[in-house]
């Protein structure tokens, strides 16, 4: 009897020492237009870019946008500030001609917000024009503003004097709280301008025409 009791106690102590093995889910990450995101493949983190905006599509999916050169379909997406939380979404599509990508997020892993840094997004609108002043929120250079030159070559783009460098790709370009474009590139030199971004109305029109993830998008 004593021997059986000792064995039983030893078994309990062993269980306490090793834990029950129950996994604890990571808390959700907070993401919005202007948040830094890390894109990867095969378990490897590859690119750091900026989320343009986040919201819901007509099918009820939680979706976001970023620059197309930041990731290919199937790539994982993490919050840059908490990569240890693991993937919280995946790239659903990427369109090189307009340089945008659609991300589908796991609703259980993301808290979507409409304000990051000094940029708040309350809606989407038509392209800005000279002499509007636009601002952007990027993961590298933060919040910067500059005059809008407009669509210089009629190529569905907005040119501005906002400061951008590597990592700001995908950053939201806003006039007030209206999203008008995303950052895709800069000409001449970093922060010397002009910065070039695809017009958001063109992007959303192209997504709607395809009818896949992101169609019917509305920002949070």
C-alpha positions in Angstrom: 0.0 0.0 0.0 2.8 2.4 0.9 4.6 1.5 -2.3 1.5 2.3 -4.4 1.1 5.6 -2.6 4.7 6.6 -3.3 4.3 5.8 -7.0 1.0 7.7 -7.2 2.6 10.8 -5.5 5.6 10.6 -7.9 3.3 10.5 -10.8 1.5 13.7 -9.6 4.8 15.4 -9.0 6.0 14.5 -12.5 2.8 15.9 -14.0 3.3 19.2 -12.1 6.9 19.4 -13.1 6.3 19.0 -16.9 3.0 21.0 -17.1 -0.2 19.9 -18.7 0.9 20.7 -22.3 -2.0 23.1 -23.0 -1.1 25.7 -25.7 -1.8 29.3 -24.9 -2.8 31.4 -27.9 -0.9 34.6 -28.5 -2.9 37.8 -28.0 -4.2 39.5 -31.1 -2.0 42.1 -32.8 -3.2 45.6 -33.6 -3.0 46.7 -37.3 -4.1 49.6 -39.3 -3.1 51.8 -42.3 0.5 52.8 -41.5 1.5 49.7 -39.5 4.7 47.9 -40.2 4.2 44.4 -41.6 6.7 41.6 -42.2 6.1 39.2 -45.1 7.7 35.8 -45.4 7.7 32.4 -47.0 8.6 28.9 -45.7 9.0 30.2 -42.2 11.5 32.8 -43.2 10.8 36.6 -42.7 11.8 38.3 -45.9 10.3 41.8 -46.5 9.3 44.7 -44.2 6.6 46.9 -45.7 3.7 49.1 -44.6 0.0 48.2 -44.5 -2.1 50.7 -46.6 -5.4 50.1 -44.9 -7.5 47.4 -43.2 -11.2 46.7 -43.4 -14.0 44.3 -44.5 -14.9 43.1 -48.0 -18.3 42.2 -49.3 -17.9 38.6 -48.3 -17.1 39.5 -44.6 -13.4 38.8 -44.8 -11.0 41.0 -42.9 -8.6 42.3 -45.6 -5.8 44.8 -46.1 -3.7 46.2 -48.8 0.0 46.8 -49.4 2.4 47.3 -52.3 2.5 44.5 -54.8 6.3 44.2 -54.8 6.2 43.5 -51.1 4.8 40.0 -51.4 3.5 37.2 -53.6 0.3 35.1 -53.2 0.6 32.7 -50.3 3.2 34.6 -48.4 2.6 35.0 -44.7 2.0 38.3 -43.0 3.1 39.2 -39.5 2.9 42.4 -37.4 6.4 43.8 -37.5 6.2 45.0 -33.9 5.4 41.4 -32.7 6.7 38.8 -35.2 6.8 36.3 -32.3 3.0 36.2 -32.5 3.4 34.4 -35.8 1.5 34.8 -39.1 -1.8 36.7 -38.8 -2.7 36.7 -42.5 -1.6 35.7 -46.0 -1.3 37.5 -49.3 -4.3 36.5 -51.4 -3.3 38.2 -54.6 -0.7 40.5 -56.1 -1.1 42.7 -59.2 2.3 43.8 -60.7 0.8 46.2 -63.2 -0.7 48.4 -60.5 1.7 47.2 -57.8 -0.8 46.3 -55.1 -1.4 43.2 -53.0 -4.5 42.0 -51.1 -4.0 40.4 -47.7 -6.6 38.3 -46.0 -6.2 38.4 -42.2 -7.3 35.9 -39.5 -10.0 37.8 -37.7 -9.2 36.0 -34.4 -5.6 37.3 -34.5 -6.0 40.9 -35.5 -7.5 44.0 -33.9 -8.1 46.4 -36.8 -7.9 50.1 -36.2 -8.3 53.2 -38.4 -5.6 55.3 -36.8 -1.8 54.6 -36.7 0.6 57.3 -35.7 -0.7 60.6 -37.0 -2.9 59.2 -39.8 -6.5 58.4 -39.4 -8.5 56.8 -42.3 -12.2 57.3 -42.3 -12.9 56.7 -46.0 -11.5 56.4 -49.5 -11.7 59.0 -52.2 -10.7 60.4 -55.6 -7.1 61.3 -56.4 -5.6 64.4 -54.9 -4.3 67.3 -57.1 -2.1 70.3 -56.9 -1.9 72.2 -54.6 -3.4 69.8 -52.1 -1.2 68.7 -49.2 -1.0 64.9 -48.6 0.4 63.0 -45.7 1.6 59.4 -45.2 2.4 57.1 -42.4 5.2 54.6 -43.1 7.0 52.0 -41.0 10.4 53.6 -41.8 9.9 57.3 -41.9 6.7 57.7 -39.9 4.4 60.6 -40.7 5.5 63.1 -43.4 3.5 65.5 -45.5 4.1 67.4 -48.8 2.5 69.1 -51.7 0.6 67.0 -54.3 1.8 67.3 -57.9 -1.1 65.1 -59.1 -1.1 62.5 -61.9 1.9 63.8 -63.9 1.8 61.3 -66.8 -1.9 60.2 -66.7 -0.7 56.8 -65.5 -3.2 56.3 -62.6 -0.6 57.5 -60.1 -0.3 60.4 -57.6 3.0 62.2 -57.3 3.7 64.0 -54.0 6.6 65.5 -52.0 6.1 63.3 -49.0 9.3 61.7 -47.7 9.6 58.0 -48.3 12.4 55.4 -48.3 12.6 51.6 -48.3 10.1 50.0 -46.0 7.5 52.7 -46.6 6.1 50.8 -49.6 2.4 50.4 -49.2 2.1 53.4 -46.8 -1.3 55.1 -46.9 -1.4 58.6 -48.6 -4.2 60.7 -47.2 -5.7 64.1 -47.6 -7.2 64.9 -44.2 -8.6 61.5 -43.2 -9.4 60.3 -46.8 -7.2 57.6 -48.3 -6.3 58.6 -51.9 -3.3 56.5 -52.8 -0.6 54.1 -51.6 3.2 54.6 -51.6 4.9 52.5 -54.3 8.2 54.2 -55.0 10.3 57.3 -55.0 12.1 59.1 -57.9 15.5 60.8 -57.8 16.6 60.1 -54.2 15.1 59.0 -50.9 13.1 61.9 -49.3 14.1 64.2 -52.2 10.9 63.3 -54.0 8.8 63.0 -55.8 7.1 60.0 -54.2 4.9 57.9 -56.5 1.8 56.0 -55.5 -1.0 54.2 -57.2 -4.4 55.9 -56.8 -6.6 54.0 -54.4 -9.8 54.3 -56.6 -7.9 52.6 -59.4 -6.8 49.8 -57.0 -10.3 49.2 -55.6 -11.9 49.3 -59.0 -9.5 46.6 -60.2 -10.1 44.5 -57.1 -13.9 44.8 -57.6 -13.6 43.7 -61.2 -11.8 40.5 -60.2 -14.5 39.7 -57.6 -12.1 37.9 -55.3 -10.8 38.7 -51.8 -11.1 42.4 -51.2 -14.0 43.0 -53.6 -16.4 45.5 -52.0 -13.7 46.7 -49.6 -14.6 49.3 -46.9 -12.1 50.6 -44.4 -12.6 50.1 -40.7 
